[in-house]
Amino acid sequence: MPELMVQIEGQSAPVRLADCFWVLTDGRGCAFGSMVGYSAATEEAAHRDFTPRTRDRDRQTRQGWRVRLLSKDQWRHDAEGCFLGQCQHRRTTA
Ligand SMILES: [Zn+2]
């Protein structure tokens, strides 16, 4: 597989796509899905993998869900707590 380099938000230098993670977040920024970077080349493709049905994707987009590409460090900072049930997103709205 060719070495795909990507530029991601909050990072000054490009990183290897294989070292990144796609994350699906809801309107609060809480992560619900995660997959390794090389499983999709674009946000749209990643969203199709997370949410196969068009109608469901459109609803998520309307509700502010986003697909983000995160480096390992960003993933640990922004998403890991969500999967462990320890993040601030759910707490602030509970
Ligand atoms: Zn969260």
PDB file of the backbone (N, CA, C, O) and the ligand in Angstrom, with CONECT records:
HET     ZN  A 101       1
ATOM      1  N   MET A   1       0.852  -1.204   0.000  1.00  0.00           N
ATOM      2  CA  MET A   1       0.000   0.000   0.000  1.00  0.00           C
ATOM      3  C   MET A   1       0.879   1.241   0.000  1.00  0.00           C
ATOM      4  O   MET A   1       1.831   1.319   0.776  1.00  0.00           O
ATOM      5  N   PRO A   2       0.576   2.223  -0.863  1.00  0.00           N
ATOM      6  CA  PRO A   2       1.378   3.452  -0.879  1.00  0.00           C
ATOM      7  C   PRO A   2       1.218   4.220   0.426  1.00  0.00           C
ATOM      8  O   PRO A   2       0.176   4.153   1.078  1.00  0.00           O
ATOM      9  N   GLU A   3       2.252   4.942   0.792  1.00  0.00           N
ATOM     10  CA  GLU A   3       2.244   5.712   2.019  1.00  0.00           C
ATOM     11  C   GLU A   3       1.442   6.990   1.816  1.00  0.00           C
ATOM     12  O   GLU A   3       1.937   7.946   1.220  1.00  0.00           O
ATOM     13  N   LEU A   4       0.221   7.012   2.302  1.00  0.00           N
ATOM     14  CA  LEU A   4      -0.629   8.188   2.131  1.00  0.00           C
ATOM     15  C   LEU A   4      -0.378   9.177   3.263  1.00  0.00           C
ATOM     16  O   LEU A   4      -0.478   8.832   4.441  1.00  0.00           O
ATOM     17  N   MET A   5      -0.047  10.422   2.886  1.00  0.00           N
ATOM     18  CA  MET A   5       0.156  11.450   3.887  1.00  0.00           C
ATOM     19  C   MET A   5      -1.059  12.371   3.893  1.00  0.00           C
ATOM     20  O   MET A   5      -1.588  12.722   2.839  1.00  0.00           O
ATOM     21  N   VAL A   6      -1.491  12.755   5.078  1.00  0.00           N
ATOM     22  CA  VAL A   6      -2.652  13.637   5.167  1.00  0.00           C
ATOM     23  C   VAL A   6      -2.357  14.803   6.092  1.00  0.00           C
ATOM     24  O   VAL A   6      -1.548  14.711   7.015  1.00  0.00           O
ATOM     25  N   GLN A   7      -3.038  15.896   5.814  1.00  0.00           N
ATOM     26  CA  GLN A   7      -2.967  17.073   6.674  1.00  0.00           C
ATOM     27  C   GLN A   7      -4.221  17.073   7.537  1.00  0.00           C
ATOM     28  O   GLN A   7      -5.329  17.055   7.001  1.00  0.00           O
ATOM     29  N   ILE A   8      -4.080  17.093   8.833  1.00  0.00           N
ATOM     30  CA  ILE A   8      -5.276  17.078   9.662  1.00  0.00           C
ATOM     31  C   ILE A   8      -5.351  18.306  10.546  1.00  0.00           C
ATOM     32  O   ILE A   8      -4.349  18.972  10.807  1.00  0.00           O
ATOM     33  N   GLU A   9      -6.573  18.592  11.004  1.00  0.00           N
ATOM     34  CA  GLU A   9      -6.812  19.823  11.745  1.00  0.00           C
ATOM     35  C   GLU A   9      -5.966  19.852  13.016  1.00  0.00           C
ATOM     36  O   GLU A   9      -5.832  18.844  13.709  1.00  0.00           O
ATOM     37  N   GLY A  10      -5.402  21.012  13.307  1.00  0.00           N
ATOM     38  CA  GLY A  10      -4.637  21.178  14.536  1.00  0.00           C
ATOM     39  C   GLY A  10      -3.225  20.640  14.466  1.00  0.00           C
ATOM     40  O   GLY A  10      -2.514  20.657  15.470  1.00  0.00           O
ATOM     41  N   GLN A  11      -2.796  20.159  13.297  1.00  0.00           N
ATOM     42  CA  GLN A  11      -1.451  19.616  13.160  1.00  0.00           C
ATOM     43  C   GLN A  11      -0.716  20.397  12.075  1.00  0.00           C
ATOM     44  O   GLN A  11      -1.275  20.641  11.005  1.00  0.00           O
ATOM     45  N   SER A  12       0.523  20.790  12.336  1.00  0.00           N
ATOM     46  CA  SER A  12       1.241  21.609  11.368  1.00  0.00           C
ATOM     47  C   SER A  12       1.842  20.757  10.253  1.00  0.00           C
ATOM     48  O   SER A  12       1.909  21.199   9.106  1.00  0.00           O
ATOM     49  N   ALA A  13       2.273  19.551  10.574  1.00  0.00           N
ATOM     50  CA  ALA A  13       2.930  18.711   9.572  1.00  0.00           C
ATOM     51  C   ALA A  13       2.014  17.567   9.145  1.00  0.00           C
ATOM     52  O   ALA A  13       1.224  17.069   9.947  1.00  0.00           O
ATOM     53  N   PRO A  14       2.119  17.156   7.895  1.00  0.00           N
ATOM     54  CA  PRO A  14       1.329  15.996   7.455  1.00  0.00           C
ATOM     55  C   PRO A  14       1.719  14.743   8.239  1.00  0.00           C
ATOM     56  O   PRO A  14       2.865  14.591   8.662  1.00  0.00           O
ATOM     57  N   VAL A  15       0.771  13.876   8.419  1.00  0.00           N
ATOM     58  CA  VAL A  15       1.037  12.614   9.116  1.00  0.00           C
ATOM     59  C   VAL A  15       0.598  11.454   8.224  1.00  0.00           C
ATOM     60  O   VAL A  15      -0.173  11.638   7.282  1.00  0.00           O
ATOM     61  N   ARG A  16       1.093  10.274   8.531  1.00  0.00           N
ATOM     62  CA  ARG A  16       0.696   9.093   7.757  1.00  0.00           C
ATOM     63  C   ARG A  16      -0.756   8.763   8.047  1.00  0.00           C
ATOM     64  O   ARG A  16      -1.171   8.702   9.204  1.00  0.00           O
ATOM     65  N   LEU A  17      -1.536   8.547   6.970  1.00  0.00           N
ATOM     66  CA  LEU A  17      -2.938   8.200   7.143  1.00  0.00           C
ATOM     67  C   LEU A  17      -3.067   6.940   7.996  1.00  0.00           C
ATOM     68  O   LEU A  17      -4.014   6.800   8.771  1.00  0.00           O
ATOM     69  N   ALA A  18      -2.112   6.029   7.849  1.00  0.00           N
ATOM     70  CA  ALA A  18      -2.161   4.778   8.602  1.00  0.00           C
ATOM     71  C   ALA A  18      -1.988   5.011  10.100  1.00  0.00           C
ATOM     72  O   ALA A  18      -2.325   4.145  10.907  1.00  0.00           O
ATOM     73  N   ASP A  19      -1.463   6.182  10.476  1.00  0.00           N
ATOM     74  CA  ASP A  19      -1.284   6.491  11.900  1.00  0.00           C
ATOM     75  C   ASP A  19      -2.453   7.276  12.467  1.00  0.00           C
ATOM     76  O   ASP A  19      -2.427   7.672  13.632  1.00  0.00           O
ATOM     77  N   CYS A  20      -3.483   7.506  11.652  1.00  0.00           N
ATOM     78  CA  CYS A  20      -4.620   8.311  12.082  1.00  0.00           C
ATOM     79  C   CYS A  20      -5.841   7.442  12.344  1.00  0.00           C
ATOM     80  O   CYS A  20      -5.864   6.250  12.040  1.00  0.00           O
ATOM     81  N   PHE A  21      -6.835   8.070  12.909  1.00  0.00           N
ATOM     82  CA  PHE A  21      -8.103   7.396  13.159  1.00  0.00           C
ATOM     83  C   PHE A  21      -9.243   8.266  12.670  1.00  0.00           C
ATOM     84  O   PHE A  21      -9.255   9.476  12.894  1.00  0.00           O
ATOM     85  N   TRP A  22     -10.202   7.644  12.001  1.00  0.00           N
ATOM     86  CA  TRP A  22     -11.461   8.314  11.698  1.00  0.00           C
ATOM     87  C   TRP A  22     -12.362   8.149  12.896  1.00  0.00           C
ATOM     88  O   TRP A  22     -12.472   7.060  13.458  1.00  0.00           O
ATOM     89  N   VAL A  23     -13.007   9.232  13.288  1.00  0.00           N
ATOM     90  CA  VAL A  23     -13.904   9.180  14.431  1.00  0.00           C
ATOM     91  C   VAL A  23     -15.229   9.836  14.048  1.00  0.00           C
ATOM     92  O   VAL A  23     -15.246  10.908  13.442  1.00  0.00           O
ATOM     93  N   LEU A  24     -16.328   9.194  14.402  1.00  0.00           N
ATOM     94  CA  LEU A  24     -17.658   9.767  14.194  1.00  0.00           C
ATOM     95  C   LEU A  24     -18.103  10.406  15.505  1.00  0.00           C
ATOM     96  O   LEU A  24     -18.146   9.743  16.542  1.00  0.00           O
ATOM     97  N   THR A  25     -18.435  11.703  15.457  1.00  0.00           N
ATOM     98  CA  THR A  25     -18.838  12.385  16.682  1.00  0.00           C
ATOM     99  C   THR A  25     -20.251  12.944  16.541  1.00  0.00           C
ATOM    100  O   THR A  25     -20.679  13.307  15.446  1.00  0.00           O
ATOM    101  N   ASP A  26     -20.965  13.008  17.655  1.00  0.00           N
ATOM    102  CA  ASP A  26     -22.305  13.590  17.619  1.00  0.00           C
ATOM    103  C   ASP A  26     -22.221  15.107  17.765  1.00  0.00           C
ATOM    104  O   ASP A  26     -21.124  15.666  17.764  1.00  0.00           O
ATOM    105  N   GLY A  27     -23.373  15.783  17.892  1.00  0.00           N
ATOM    106  CA  GLY A  27     -23.397  17.233  17.935  1.00  0.00           C
ATOM    107  C   GLY A  27     -22.640  17.831  19.105  1.00  0.00           C
ATOM    108  O   GLY A  27     -22.265  19.002  19.059  1.00  0.00           O
ATOM    109  N   ARG A  28     -22.406  17.045  20.162  1.00  0.00           N
ATOM    110  CA  ARG A  28     -21.659  17.537  21.316  1.00  0.00           C
ATOM    111  C   ARG A  28     -20.165  17.289  21.167  1.00  0.00           C
ATOM    112  O   ARG A  28     -19.366  17.739  21.988  1.00  0.00           O
ATOM    113  N   GLY A  29     -19.794  16.568  20.110  1.00  0.00           N
ATOM    114  CA  GLY A  29     -18.384  16.241  19.935  1.00  0.00           C
ATOM    115  C   GLY A  29     -18.018  14.914  20.552  1.00  0.00           C
ATOM    116  O   GLY A  29     -16.840  14.568  20.648  1.00  0.00           O
ATOM    117  N   CYS A  30     -19.033  14.162  20.974  1.00  0.00           N
ATOM    118  CA  CYS A  30     -18.770  12.876  21.614  1.00  0.00           C
ATOM    119  C   CYS A  30     -18.568  11.803  20.546  1.00  0.00           C
ATOM    120  O   CYS A  30     -19.343  11.709  19.595  1.00  0.00           O
ATOM    121  N   ALA A  31     -17.528  11.000  20.712  1.00  0.00           N
ATOM    122  CA  ALA A  31     -17.174  10.009  19.695  1.00  0.00           C
ATOM    123  C   ALA A  31     -17.987   8.733  19.854  1.00  0.00           C
ATOM    124  O   ALA A  31     -18.094   8.181  20.949  1.00  0.00           O
ATOM    125  N   PHE A  32     -18.559   8.273  18.744  1.00  0.00           N
ATOM    126  CA  PHE A  32     -19.350   7.051  18.760  1.00  0.00           C
ATOM    127  C   PHE A  32     -18.726   5.938  17.944  1.00  0.00           C
ATOM    128  O   PHE A  32     -18.994   4.763  18.194  1.00  0.00           O
ATOM    129  N   GLY A  33     -17.904   6.285  16.979  1.00  0.00           N
ATOM    130  CA  GLY A  33     -17.290   5.255  16.158  1.00  0.00           C
ATOM    131  C   GLY A  33     -15.848   5.619  15.895  1.00  0.00           C
ATOM    132  O   GLY A  33     -15.487   6.796  15.884  1.00  0.00           O
ATOM    133  N   SER A  34     -15.033   4.619  15.686  1.00  0.00           N
ATOM    134  CA  SER A  34     -13.626   4.867  15.439  1.00  0.00           C
ATOM    135  C   SER A  34     -13.094   3.767  14.540  1.00  0.00           C
ATOM    136  O   SER A  34     -13.396   2.591  14.738  1.00  0.00           O
ATOM    137  N   MET A  35     -12.305   4.150  13.557  1.00  0.00           N
ATOM    138  CA  MET A  35     -11.632   3.141  12.743  1.00  0.00           C
ATOM    139  C   MET A  35     -10.307   3.681  12.267  1.00  0.00           C
ATOM    140  O   MET A  35     -10.087   4.892  12.237  1.00  0.00           O
ATOM    141  N   VAL A  36      -9.419   2.769  11.893  1.00  0.00           N
ATOM    142  CA  VAL A  36      -8.077   3.177  11.518  1.00  0.00           C
ATOM    143  C   VAL A  36      -8.112   3.997  10.233  1.00  0.00           C
ATOM    144  O   VAL A  36      -8.992   3.816   9.392  1.00  0.00           O
ATOM    145  N   GLY A  37      -7.142   4.900  10.091  1.00  0.00           N
ATOM    146  CA  GLY A  37      -7.148   5.873   9.012  1.00  0.00           C
ATOM    147  C   GLY A  37      -7.178   5.268   7.626  1.00  0.00           C
ATOM    148  O   GLY A  37      -7.839   5.802   6.735  1.00  0.00           O
ATOM    149  N   TYR A  38      -6.468   4.152   7.423  1.00  0.00           N
ATOM    150  CA  TYR A  38      -6.382   3.647   6.054  1.00  0.00           C
ATOM    151  C   TYR A  38      -7.645   2.935   5.595  1.00  0.00           C
ATOM    152  O   TYR A  38      -7.715   2.504   4.444  1.00  0.00           O
ATOM    153  N   SER A  39      -8.651   2.797   6.465  1.00  0.00           N
ATOM    154  CA  SER A  39      -9.870   2.135   6.002  1.00  0.00           C
ATOM    155  C   SER A  39     -10.727   3.058   5.132  1.00  0.00           C
ATOM    156  O   SER A  39     -11.657   2.581   4.482  1.00  0.00           O
ATOM    157  N   ALA A  40     -10.444   4.353   5.102  1.00  0.00           N
ATOM    158  CA  ALA A  40     -11.190   5.257   4.229  1.00  0.00           C
ATOM    159  C   ALA A  40     -10.264   6.386   3.804  1.00  0.00           C
ATOM    160  O   ALA A  40      -9.374   6.790   4.551  1.00  0.00           O
ATOM    161  N   ALA A  41     -10.487   6.897   2.581  1.00  0.00           N
ATOM    162  CA  ALA A  41      -9.608   7.938   2.053  1.00  0.00           C
ATOM    163  C   ALA A  41     -10.185   9.335   2.254  1.00  0.00           C
ATOM    164  O   ALA A  41      -9.442  10.317   2.239  1.00  0.00           O
ATOM    165  N   THR A  42     -11.501   9.437   2.441  1.00  0.00           N
ATOM    166  CA  THR A  42     -12.130  10.739   2.595  1.00  0.00           C
ATOM    167  C   THR A  42     -13.141  10.689   3.738  1.00  0.00           C
ATOM    168  O   THR A  42     -13.560   9.615   4.170  1.00  0.00           O
ATOM    169  N   GLU A  43     -13.523  11.874   4.217  1.00  0.00           N
ATOM    170  CA  GLU A  43     -14.543  11.949   5.267  1.00  0.00           C
ATOM    171  C   GLU A  43     -15.840  11.281   4.821  1.00  0.00           C
ATOM    172  O   GLU A  43     -16.494  10.584   5.596  1.00  0.00           O
ATOM    173  N   GLU A  44     -16.204  11.511   3.540  1.00  0.00           N
ATOM    174  CA  GLU A  44     -17.454  10.950   3.029  1.00  0.00           C
ATOM    175  C   GLU A  44     -17.401   9.426   3.045  1.00  0.00           C
ATOM    176  O   GLU A  44     -18.362   8.765   3.437  1.00  0.00           O
ATOM    177  N   ALA A  45     -16.270   8.879   2.615  1.00  0.00           N
ATOM    178  CA  ALA A  45     -16.132   7.423   2.592  1.00  0.00           C
ATOM    179  C   ALA A  45     -16.166   6.860   4.003  1.00  0.00           C
ATOM    180  O   ALA A  45     -16.762   5.810   4.245  1.00  0.00           O
ATOM    181  N   ALA A  46     -15.530   7.554   4.929  1.00  0.00           N
ATOM    182  CA  ALA A  46     -15.533   7.093   6.312  1.00  0.00           C
ATOM    183  C   ALA A  46     -16.953   7.130   6.880  1.00  0.00           C
ATOM    184  O   ALA A  46     -17.372   6.210   7.583  1.00  0.00           O
ATOM    185  N   HIS A  47     -17.685   8.197   6.570  1.00  0.00           N
ATOM    186  CA  HIS A  47     -19.063   8.319   7.066  1.00  0.00           C
ATOM    187  C   HIS A  47     -19.928   7.185   6.512  1.00  0.00           C
ATOM    188  O   HIS A  47     -20.778   6.646   7.220  1.00  0.00           O
ATOM    189  N   ARG A  48     -19.706   6.821   5.225  1.00  0.00           N
ATOM    190  CA  ARG A  48     -20.459   5.707   4.638  1.00  0.00           C
ATOM    191  C   ARG A  48     -20.156   4.409   5.366  1.00  0.00           C
ATOM    192  O   ARG A  48     -21.034   3.558   5.513  1.00  0.00           O
ATOM    193  N   ASP A  49     -18.916   4.250   5.822  1.00  0.00           N
ATOM    194  CA  ASP A  49     -18.566   3.032   6.554  1.00  0.00           C
ATOM    195  C   ASP A  49     -19.216   3.021   7.936  1.00  0.00           C
ATOM    196  O   ASP A  49     -19.731   1.995   8.380  1.00  0.00           O
ATOM    197  N   PHE A  50     -19.188   4.175   8.611  1.00  0.00           N
ATOM    198  CA  PHE A  50     -19.790   4.258   9.945  1.00  0.00           C
ATOM    199  C   PHE A  50     -21.304   4.073   9.863  1.00  0.00           C
ATOM    200  O   PHE A  50     -21.898   3.354  10.666  1.00  0.00           O
ATOM    201  N   THR A  51     -21.920   4.733   8.877  1.00  0.00           N
ATOM    202  CA  THR A  51     -23.377   4.803   8.774  1.00  0.00           C
ATOM    203  C   THR A  51     -23.782   4.475   7.341  1.00  0.00           C
ATOM    204  O   THR A  51     -23.874   5.373   6.505  1.00  0.00           O
ATOM    205  N   PRO A  52     -24.026   3.197   7.050  1.00  0.00           N
ATOM    206  CA  PRO A  52     -24.251   2.774   5.665  1.00  0.00           C
ATOM    207  C   PRO A  52     -25.483   3.393   5.009  1.00  0.00           C
ATOM    208  O   PRO A  52     -25.467   3.632   3.801  1.00  0.00           O
ATOM    209  N   ARG A  53     -26.544   3.658   5.757  1.00  0.00           N
ATOM    210  CA  ARG A  53     -27.779   4.129   5.135  1.00  0.00           C
ATOM    211  C   ARG A  53     -27.762   5.638   4.920  1.00  0.00           C
ATOM    212  O   ARG A  53     -27.486   6.406   5.841  1.00  0.00           O
ATOM    213  N   THR A  54     -28.064   6.054   3.682  1.00  0.00           N
ATOM    214  CA  THR A  54     -28.038   7.477   3.323  1.00  0.00           C
ATOM    215  C   THR A  54     -28.940   8.297   4.232  1.00  0.00           C
ATOM    216  O   THR A  54     -28.567   9.379   4.684  1.00  0.00           O
ATOM    217  N   ARG A  55     -30.140   7.766   4.495  1.00  0.00           N
ATOM    218  CA  ARG A  55     -31.090   8.513   5.312  1.00  0.00           C
ATOM    219  C   ARG A  55     -30.527   8.764   6.723  1.00  0.00           C
ATOM    220  O   ARG A  55     -30.699   9.841   7.294  1.00  0.00           O
ATOM    221  N   ASP A  56     -29.865   7.760   7.256  1.00  0.00           N
ATOM    222  CA  ASP A  56     -29.269   7.912   8.590  1.00  0.00           C
ATOM    223  C   ASP A  56     -28.116   8.916   8.565  1.00  0.00           C
ATOM    224  O   ASP A  56     -27.945   9.712   9.489  1.00  0.00           O
ATOM    225  N   ARG A  57     -27.329   8.861   7.489  1.00  0.00           N
ATOM    226  CA  ARG A  57     -26.207   9.813   7.384  1.00  0.00           C
ATOM    227  C   ARG A  57     -26.725  11.237   7.290  1.00  0.00           C
ATOM    228  O   ARG A  57     -26.207  12.138   7.949  1.00  0.00           O
ATOM    229  N   ASP A  58     -27.766  11.441   6.455  1.00  0.00           N
ATOM    230  CA  ASP A  58     -28.316  12.784   6.300  1.00  0.00           C
ATOM    231  C   ASP A  58     -28.845  13.303   7.637  1.00  0.00           C
ATOM    232  O   ASP A  58     -28.667  14.475   7.968  1.00  0.00           O
ATOM    233  N   ARG A  59     -29.495  12.425   8.399  1.00  0.00           N
ATOM    234  CA  ARG A  59     -30.025  12.850   9.697  1.00  0.00           C
ATOM    235  C   ARG A  59     -28.875  13.225  10.629  1.00  0.00           C
ATOM    236  O   ARG A  59     -28.942  14.235  11.330  1.00  0.00           O
ATOM    237  N   GLN A  60     -27.828  12.415  10.635  1.00  0.00           N
ATOM    238  CA  GLN A  60     -26.675  12.723  11.489  1.00  0.00           C
ATOM    239  C   GLN A  60     -26.065  14.068  11.112  1.00  0.00           C
ATOM    240  O   GLN A  60     -25.723  14.870  11.981  1.00  0.00           O
ATOM    241  N   THR A  61     -25.930  14.310   9.796  1.00  0.00           N
ATOM    242  CA  THR A  61     -25.339  15.569   9.348  1.00  0.00           C
ATOM    243  C   THR A  61     -26.188  16.747   9.797  1.00  0.00           C
ATOM    244  O   THR A  61     -25.665  17.763  10.256  1.00  0.00           O
ATOM    245  N   ARG A  62     -27.520  16.602   9.661  1.00  0.00           N
ATOM    246  CA  ARG A  62     -28.421  17.671  10.110  1.00  0.00           C
ATOM    247  C   ARG A  62     -28.280  17.925  11.604  1.00  0.00           C
ATOM    248  O   ARG A  62     -28.414  19.061  12.059  1.00  0.00           O
ATOM    249  N   GLN A  63     -28.011  16.874  12.364  1.00  0.00           N
ATOM    250  CA  GLN A  63     -27.912  17.009  13.818  1.00  0.00           C
ATOM    251  C   GLN A  63     -26.508  17.390  14.279  1.00  0.00           C
ATOM    252  O   GLN A  63     -26.223  17.416  15.476  1.00  0.00           O
ATOM    253  N   GLY A  64     -25.640  17.683  13.320  1.00  0.00           N
ATOM    254  CA  GLY A  64     -24.324  18.186  13.681  1.00  0.00           C
ATOM    255  C   GLY A  64     -23.267  17.123  13.899  1.00  0.00           C
ATOM    256  O   GLY A  64     -22.181  17.412  14.402  1.00  0.00           O
ATOM    257  N   TRP A  65     -23.584  15.883  13.519  1.00  0.00           N
ATOM    258  CA  TRP A  65     -22.560  14.846  13.627  1.00  0.00           C
ATOM    259  C   TRP A  65     -21.459  15.136  12.622  1.00  0.00           C
ATOM    260  O   TRP A  65     -21.712  15.712  11.564  1.00  0.00           O
ATOM    261  N   ARG A  66     -20.254  14.742  12.949  1.00  0.00           N
ATOM    262  CA  ARG A  66     -19.126  14.986  12.059  1.00  0.00           C
ATOM    263  C   ARG A  66     -18.224  13.770  12.014  1.00  0.00           C
ATOM    264  O   ARG A  66     -18.171  12.973  12.950  1.00  0.00           O
ATOM    265  N   VAL A  67     -17.518  13.648  10.904  1.00  0.00           N
ATOM    266  CA  VAL A  67     -16.448  12.666  10.822  1.00  0.00           C
ATOM    267  C   VAL A  67     -15.146  13.439  10.884  1.00  0.00           C
ATOM    268  O   VAL A  67     -14.909  14.341  10.080  1.00  0.00           O
ATOM    269  N   ARG A  68     -14.307  13.084  11.841  1.00  0.00           N
ATOM    270  CA  ARG A  68     -13.031  13.783  11.999  1.00  0.00           C
ATOM    271  C   ARG A  68     -11.886  12.808  11.822  1.00  0.00           C
ATOM    272  O   ARG A  68     -11.994  11.627  12.151  1.00  0.00           O
ATOM    273  N   LEU A  69     -10.791  13.321  11.299  1.00  0.00           N
ATOM    274  CA  LEU A  69      -9.572  12.536  11.194  1.00  0.00           C
ATOM    275  C   LEU A  69      -8.626  13.017  12.289  1.00  0.00           C
ATOM    276  O   LEU A  69      -8.248  14.187  12.335  1.00  0.00           O
ATOM    277  N   LEU A  70      -8.254  12.096  13.165  1.00  0.00           N
ATOM    278  CA  LEU A  70      -7.438  12.462  14.320  1.00  0.00           C
ATOM    279  C   LEU A  70      -6.115  11.717  14.315  1.00  0.00           C
ATOM    280  O   LEU A  70      -6.046  10.557  13.909  1.00  0.00           O
ATOM    281  N   SER A  71      -5.068  12.390  14.768  1.00  0.00           N
ATOM    282  CA  SER A  71      -3.807  11.699  15.012  1.00  0.00           C
ATOM    283  C   SER A  71      -3.981  10.855  16.268  1.00  0.00           C
ATOM    284  O   SER A  71      -4.974  10.980  16.984  1.00  0.00           O
ATOM    285  N   LYS A  72      -2.999   9.994  16.524  1.00  0.00           N
ATOM    286  CA  LYS A  72      -3.092   9.139  17.723  1.00  0.00           C
ATOM    287  C   LYS A  72      -3.215   9.981  18.990  1.00  0.00           C
ATOM    288  O   LYS A  72      -4.009   9.672  19.878  1.00  0.00           O
ATOM    289  N   ASP A  73      -2.417  11.049  19.063  1.00  0.00           N
ATOM    290  CA  ASP A  73      -2.461  11.898  20.254  1.00  0.00           C
ATOM    291  C   ASP A  73      -3.818  12.571  20.398  1.00  0.00           C
ATOM    292  O   ASP A  73      -4.380  12.627  21.492  1.00  0.00           O
ATOM    293  N   GLN A  74      -4.349  13.090  19.271  1.00  0.00           N
ATOM    294  CA  GLN A  74      -5.663  13.734  19.317  1.00  0.00           C
ATOM    295  C   GLN A  74      -6.732  12.716  19.688  1.00  0.00           C
ATOM    296  O   GLN A  74      -7.661  13.019  20.437  1.00  0.00           O
ATOM    297  N   TRP A  75      -6.594  11.513  19.160  1.00  0.00           N
ATOM    298  CA  TRP A  75      -7.569  10.459  19.461  1.00  0.00           C
ATOM    299  C   TRP A  75      -7.595  10.194  20.962  1.00  0.00           C
ATOM    300  O   TRP A  75      -8.659  10.103  21.573  1.00  0.00           O
ATOM    301  N   ARG A  76      -6.393  10.072  21.550  1.00  0.00           N
ATOM    302  CA  ARG A  76      -6.317   9.807  22.990  1.00  0.00           C
ATOM    303  C   ARG A  76      -6.961  10.956  23.769  1.00  0.00           C
ATOM    304  O   ARG A  76      -7.651  10.738  24.765  1.00  0.00           O
ATOM    305  N   HIS A  77      -6.723  12.185  23.297  1.00  0.00           N
ATOM    306  CA  HIS A  77      -7.201  13.364  24.007  1.00  0.00           C
ATOM    307  C   HIS A  77      -8.704  13.568  23.818  1.00  0.00           C
ATOM    308  O   HIS A  77      -9.417  13.864  24.777  1.00  0.00           O
ATOM    309  N   ASP A  78      -9.186  13.409  22.578  1.00  0.00           N
ATOM    310  CA  ASP A  78     -10.568  13.787  22.248  1.00  0.00           C
ATOM    311  C   ASP A  78     -11.559  12.637  22.278  1.00  0.00           C
ATOM    312  O   ASP A  78     -12.742  12.853  22.540  1.00  0.00           O
ATOM    313  N   ALA A  79     -11.103  11.419  22.017  1.00  0.00           N
ATOM    314  CA  ALA A  79     -12.053  10.326  21.779  1.00  0.00           C
ATOM    315  C   ALA A  79     -11.971   9.183  22.778  1.00  0.00           C
ATOM    316  O   ALA A  79     -12.977   8.526  23.047  1.00  0.00           O
ATOM    317  N   GLU A  80     -10.802   8.940  23.326  1.00  0.00           N
ATOM    318  CA  GLU A  80     -10.666   7.742  24.149  1.00  0.00           C
ATOM    319  C   GLU A  80     -11.645   7.738  25.317  1.00  0.00           C
ATOM    320  O   GLU A  80     -12.251   6.711  25.624  1.00  0.00           O
ATOM    321  N   GLY A  81     -11.797   8.891  25.967  1.00  0.00           N
ATOM    322  CA  GLY A  81     -12.697   8.979  27.105  1.00  0.00           C
ATOM    323  C   GLY A  81     -14.131   8.645  26.740  1.00  0.00           C
ATOM    324  O   GLY A  81     -14.874   8.104  27.558  1.00  0.00           O
ATOM    325  N   CYS A  82     -14.522   8.965  25.518  1.00  0.00           N
ATOM    326  CA  CYS A  82     -15.884   8.677  25.068  1.00  0.00           C
ATOM    327  C   CYS A  82     -16.127   7.176  25.052  1.00  0.00           C
ATOM    328  O   CYS A  82     -17.176   6.699  25.483  1.00  0.00           O
ATOM    329  N   PHE A  83     -15.141   6.437  24.548  1.00  0.00           N
ATOM    330  CA  PHE A  83     -15.310   4.991  24.451  1.00  0.00           C
ATOM    331  C   PHE A  83     -15.219   4.334  25.827  1.00  0.00           C
ATOM    332  O   PHE A  83     -15.720   3.227  26.023  1.00  0.00           O
ATOM    333  N   LEU A  84     -14.591   5.005  26.764  1.00  0.00           N
ATOM    334  CA  LEU A  84     -14.483   4.477  28.127  1.00  0.00           C
ATOM    335  C   LEU A  84     -15.629   4.969  29.005  1.00  0.00           C
ATOM    336  O   LEU A  84     -15.738   4.582  30.168  1.00  0.00           O
ATOM    337  N   GLY A  85     -16.497   5.841  28.433  1.00  0.00           N
ATOM    338  CA  GLY A  85     -17.598   6.386  29.216  1.00  0.00           C
ATOM    339  C   GLY A  85     -17.135   7.402  30.244  1.00  0.00           C
ATOM    340  O   GLY A  85     -17.814   7.638  31.243  1.00  0.00           O
ATOM    341  N   GLN A  86     -15.966   8.010  29.996  1.00  0.00           N
ATOM    342  CA  GLN A  86     -15.397   8.938  30.979  1.00  0.00           C
ATOM    343  C   GLN A  86     -15.232  10.348  30.428  1.00  0.00           C
ATOM    344  O   GLN A  86     -14.498  11.148  31.007  1.00  0.00           O
ATOM    345  N   CYS A  87     -15.896  10.668  29.328  1.00  0.00           N
ATOM    346  CA  CYS A  87     -15.669  11.973  28.714  1.00  0.00           C
ATOM    347  C   CYS A  87     -16.582  13.036  29.322  1.00  0.00           C
ATOM    348  O   CYS A  87     -17.516  12.730  30.063  1.00  0.00           O
ATOM    349  N   GLN A  88     -16.288  14.283  28.991  1.00  0.00           N
ATOM    350  CA  GLN A  88     -17.071  15.404  29.507  1.00  0.00           C
ATOM    351  C   GLN A  88     -18.345  15.639  28.687  1.00  0.00           C
ATOM    352  O   GLN A  88     -19.305  16.224  29.189  1.00  0.00           O
ATOM    353  N   HIS A  89     -18.358  15.184  27.425  1.00  0.00           N
ATOM    354  CA  HIS A  89     -19.489  15.481  26.546  1.00  0.00           C
ATOM    355  C   HIS A  89     -20.812  15.056  27.159  1.00  0.00           C
ATOM    356  O   HIS A  89     -21.743  15.856  27.255  1.00  0.00           O
ATOM    357  N   ARG A  90     -20.895  13.802  27.574  1.00  0.00           N
ATOM    358  CA  ARG A  90     -22.163  13.271  28.085  1.00  0.00           C
ATOM    359  C   ARG A  90     -22.490  13.856  29.452  1.00  0.00           C
ATOM    360  O   ARG A  90     -23.652  14.070  29.797  1.00  0.00           O
ATOM    361  N   ARG A  91     -21.439  14.106  30.216  1.00  0.00           N
ATOM    362  CA  ARG A  91     -21.628  14.633  31.566  1.00  0.00           C
ATOM    363  C   ARG A  91     -22.328  15.985  31.545  1.00  0.00           C
ATOM    364  O   ARG A  91     -23.245  16.231  32.328  1.00  0.00           O
ATOM    365  N   THR A  92     -21.886  16.867  30.636  1.00  0.00           N
ATOM    366  CA  THR A  92     -22.399  18.245  30.639  1.00  0.00           C
ATOM    367  C   THR A  92     -23.860  18.316  30.216  1.00  0.00           C
ATOM    368  O   THR A  92     -24.543  19.289  30.536  1.00  0.00           O
ATOM    369  N   THR A  93     -24.360  17.295  29.496  1.00  0.00           N
ATOM    370  CA  THR A  93     -25.735  17.348  29.038  1.00  0.00           C
ATOM    371  C   THR A  93     -26.630  16.406  29.823  1.00  0.00           C
ATOM    372  O   THR A  93     -27.839  16.358  29.596  1.00  0.00           O
ATOM    373  N   ALA A  94     -26.038  15.654  30.750  1.00  0.00           N
ATOM    374  CA  ALA A  94     -26.822  14.651  31.486  1.00  0.00           C
ATOM    375  C   ALA A  94     -27.746  15.335  32.496  1.00  0.00           C
ATOM    376  O   ALA A  94     -28.486  14.660  33.211  1.00  0.00           O
TER     377      ALA A  94
HETATM  378 ZN    ZN A 101     -17.522  12.033  24.579  1.00  0.00          ZN2+
END
